[in-house]
Amino acid sequence: MTRRLEGTVALVTGASSGIGHATALELARNGASVALVGRREDRLTDLAAEISEAGGKALVVPADITTPRAAAEAVERTVEGLGRLDTLVNNAGLMLLGPTPGADLSDWQRMVDINLMGLLHTTHAAVPHLVKAAADGPRQVADIINISSLNGRNAYAMMAVYTATKFGVTGFSEALRQELAKQHVRVSVVEPGSVDTELRGHNPEIVQQMLNAGLGDIERLQSEDIADAVAYIATRPRHVAIAELLIRPTEQA
């Protein structure tokens, strides 16, 4: 494999499982040193060991990015520990579904805090470092890659607030892309359809049954499929920007 990200540093939020875990591995395979950000330190440590054993470099950064201070500290620890920051992958997310009437407001708040505010906090802290990387880094370009969802462009019943957070991610990404384009900081949004991760498992059994019934027995995407897309975005030449990438399972309508 051509190690196109050699000499660069990536920060991946939600790296302890699913898409974040797979993305960290894929970016490391492409030569990036990777800061692993998440709340489950034991899983991050195992992932760092896996990357190290394969010849890569990883930094474990336990953090709850739902607070501005924690997100800023995660970015600073990355820069201090790995020397710079060239790629930010905002992946951390939570999907709590169900009827809007009578919903638990704390579930809504948790989704807003993680899916939207955590992304905003981390991006705010990272942008100055990314601008610097684009100006003096080995590739002369930097990337912010935000993991949204098919729900970031289509609304569905029983998913109102999750959809609201993902529409927010998609809109924020496009506005920020316009702001940073001239500085060669690319902003991309990836919108996966159904992916076989533990995300659905955060919901009650009845909600999981509803999701399964809606999709039937289709072959779902795997985390590695999304990680491959993230690496594709990050390894494009300096003059190529992938602003938006929608990825569905072949059988998902």
N, C-alpha and C positions, 0 to 999 in steps of 0.2 A: 504493500500500500504506500502511495505517496503521502508523506507526512506534511500535508499542506499547512498545518497549524503549528509547526515546529517553532519554538521560541515565543509562543503566545500563551496567555493565561485566560481560562474560562471559569466563570462562577455559575453553578447550577443550583437553583433552589429546588426544594422537594426532592433531593437526590437520594433519599433513603429507600425509595421503592419506585416501581413502575417506570414511567417515561423518564423521570429524572435520573434514576439509576442507569437505565440504558443509554441515555444521552451522555452522561458523564463518561461511561465506558467508551462510547463511540468517539467523543472528542479527544479522549486520551489516545485512542488508537491513531487518530490523525495528528498526534504530536503535541497537543496542548497540555499544559499543566492545569489541573482542575481543582477548584475549591468546591468542596461538597458541603452544601448548606441544607440543614434540616433539623428536625427536633429529636430524631431517634439516633442518638450518638452511636449506639452499638452497631446499627446497620451501616452508618457512615464509615465507621472504623473498618468493618468487613469489606466494604467497597473500596476503601483506600488501599487495603492490603491486596485486593484483587488487581487493582491498577498498578501498584508497585511491583507485584510479581510478574506482570506482563511488560515491565520495563518503563512504565510511566511514572508520573509524579502527581500526588494528590495531597490536599490539605483538608483535614476534617474541621468544619466550622459549625458546631452545634448552635442553632439560633432559632428563635421564634420571630420571624420577620414581620409579624403583625404590629409591632411597635416601631416607630421611626428610629429610636435609638438602637435597637437590636439589629435592624436592617443596616444602618450606617456602620455599626461595629463589625458586622459580617463582611461588608465591603472593605473596610479598613484592614481587617485581619487578612483578607485575601491579598491586598496590595503589599502589606508588610511581609507576609509569609512567602509570597510567590513573586513579588517584585513589580507587578503591573496588573492591568486588567484590560483585556482586548475583547472578550465576548461575555455577555450576560444572557443567561437563559432563565427567564422567569417562568418556572414550571409549577411551583407549589400551588396546590388547589384542593378544593373540597366540594363535593357534590351531594347535597342533602335535598331530596326530592319529596314531593307529596302535595296534597291539596293546599291552595292558598288560604281559604277560609279556615280559621282555627289553627293555623300553623304556629309552631313554637318560634317566637321572635328571636330567641337566642340562636337558633339554627340559621336564621337569616343573617344575624349579625356576624356569626362565625364565617359564613361564606363571603360576606362583604369584606371582612377583615383579612381573610387569607387570599381570596381570588383577586381582589381589586386593590385594597389598601397595601397589602404586602408587596404586590408588584410595584405599586407607585413608590412606596418607601425605598425599596431596593434600587429602583431605577433612578430616583432622585439622588441617591448617594453615589451611584455608579457613573452617572453621566460625565462629571469632570474627568474622571480617569479614562473613560472611553474616548473622549475628545482628545486627550493627550496621546493615547495610544494610536489614534488615527493620524495624528500629526508626526509622531516620531517612532512608531512601532515598525516591526519587521515587514508587515504587510501593508502599512499605510492605510488601513481601514479597520473599523471596529464594528461590532454587531450587538444589537439588542434583539433577542428572539423571544417573543412572548407566546406562550402556549395558551391559546383560547380554546375554541370548541366549535363544532357544527352549530351549537347553541349560541354562538357569537354572531350568527347571521340568520338563523331561523328560530322562531319562537315555538315552544311546544307546551301544551297543557301539563300541569303537575310539575313544571320546572321553572316557574315564573322568576324566582329570585336568582337561581343559578343562571338562568338566561340573561337576566339583567346584569349580573357581574361580567359575563362573557361578552355581551354587547359593549360594555364599558371598556373591556380590555381591547377589543377590536377597534373601537373609536379612538381610544387613547393612542394606540399604536400608529394609526394613520396620521393623526395630528402631530405626534412627536417625529414621525418620519419626515414630514415636511419641514419641521424646525431644524433637524440635524443633518439633512441631506448634503448641504454645501460643505459640511465639516467631515464628510466621509464616515459618519456614524450611521450605519444602515439599521433601520428598524423594520422587523419582520413579524408577522403574526402567522402562527400555524394553527389550523382549525381541524382537529381530528374528529372523525365520526366515532363510532363505537370501538373502543379499545379494550382489550381483555386485561384489565388491571384490577387492583383492589378498591378502586374508587367507588364502584357500585356497592361494595360491601359495607360502606358507611351507612347504608339505608336499612330500614326494617325489611323483613322478609317479604312482606306484601308488596312493597315498592320494587324490590328486586324481581319478583315474579311478574310485575307489570312490565318492567323493562324487557325481560326475557320474552314475554308474550309478544311485545311489539316488534322485536327483532327476529323472532323465530330461531331457527337453527343455523343462521348465516355464520360464515367464517369471519370472526372479528379480527380487527387489526391487532398486532402485537406491539408492545412498547418499542421494540427494535425498529419497527417500521417508522415510527415518529422520530426516533433518534437518528435514523438514516436521513430523514428530511431535514432535521436541524443541522446535521453535519454538511449536507448539501448546500444549505443556505450560507453557512459560515465559511465554506471553502470556495465560494465563487470569487472570481477575479475582482479587483478593486472597483472596476467600472460597472459591475453587474450587481443589482440589488433585487432580491426576491421580496416583494412587499407583503404578499399574502399567499398562503398555500393551504388549500382545502383538501383533506385526505379522507376519503370514505372507504370502508370495505367495499369490495366490488359489488356485493349483493345488497348493500344497504341503499334503499330508495331515497 
